[in-house]
């Protein structure tokens, strides 16, 4: 099995490559280039995130051009409403339509801040109503089983044990986890300093089990995986290069199947950690800081998860249920 490949994504340098090869009105595509530069350089968003914005904005741009709109200032509320209706007619889900509208909202706010628009018609639109979709979480016993999956006597097993234990201990995003460098780990203090969205650093404590498994991996497994080469990254693949997000997903899938847990997403341990902390009395504000959420509203989804678990337990145990 080869559960890893590649390295972390880097930011795009040629923003014109994010647009259609067919050139459009210069005052439209120049504004897009400036917005992509803003997302990458000023907000520090990853290449994949910028590309996602570009795909959504390109879709609307083509729709607007087909209706004779040659500048962003000519975009009307009626055109936007027709576009959203067209998306629904194409079979896009409410979540996909909301994502495209969010990209437009961010872009038009940018144009307004840059004084390229007198008014912002996107602000007059309501987002499509989304069904609440709670993330999957593991029970504490399932987490224990997953963490026991790697073989601690092999280099890859030592790496994988450190990976899974660290992720559950800290709740890092997978992109943060695989991008960790040796300088971001402080084993003496038992903390990790990941760079989150917008390149914002935060300090997240580790548990003793995570520190122990990282120490074992650094002393033995990592050296053997590097085979004499050097790397600034904490977690490396079998060729000594940085572990990729796709590589981690394959590792997680392997151990989930091995331990009989079933299909997991890369964020499952992050969600599980937050839910378990909340159920054991952790403050929601503390969980927000640990996860690196800019808005407390994002963290509040875990209160819904905990409430759902309580309701299930109540229905199962109550004599009148």
Beta strands, then each sheet from edge to edge (+ up, - down):
strand 1: 185-186
strand 2: 191-192
strand 3: 204-205
sheet 1: 1+ 2- 3+
end
